[in-house]
Amino acid sequence: MEPVVETTDEVVKEKIVRPGESRFRAFLEMTPTRTYKCQFVTEHGPCERTEERLDRAQGHARQHLDYRPYVCGGKCARPDCTQRFFSSGQKDDHIRRSIPRRKECEHCGKQISIQNVSRHMKVIHHQNLPQEKPSVAFKPY
C-alpha cells in the first residue's frame, strides 16, 4: 500500500498535500471546472490528461511512475495471482472478471448465464427452483 503522508513530510510543510492524502495528489492541479489535471511532463511534452474524480486522477499519476500499490493477492480465481494495479478500481475489475458468469445445466449440459438458471429450469425442464424468501417482511398499507 502507499505510504501515509505525515505532518512532518516536506510535501505537507510546503502545503502541496494535506496529511492523510495520497502523495500523488502533488502531481495534480485542480482546474476552475473542478477537474484534476495531470502535471507530469513526458518526453512528448506536458501530459494533458484530466479526470473528474480524484481517485482516477491519482491512479493516472501512478502510471507515470509505474507505481502499482494494489495487489490481487489471490482474491481472483487463481490463488497464486500476484498481479499489481495502479488503482483499487482496476484491482476490483480484475477480481470481478475472474468470477464465472456461466453455469452448466446439470440436466442437459448447456452453458447458461447464472441469472438465467431459474428461467431455464422452468421453461426447458419444467421444474420450479425453490425461491428464496425475502428476509424482510413487508407490511400491507
C-alpha angles and dihedrals in degrees: 000000000000116000114255117249109241128202089251094058118111093235088060094045090052089049092238095122131016121232111276094024124115117270087230090067085080089069093056132078123201110229126214088258089060095251126127117244121201114239098197119123114210131188086269094054134268118345109248097194118134128184130191094213123061095218091055092046091051090049088053091050089052089056091061089059095034089237111160109179097163113086125191092214094190097305090128124069091284112074092199095053113133098170114148130212140198094229140021089242091060090049091049091050090051091052093044092051091054093060110099112249097189134058131197115241109241091215104047104010094236118148109242132182109254092239090055100051094097093050092045092053092048098045102034103029098025092232127131115217115218109265120225111244116235112260091222120066112223118219119219117241 
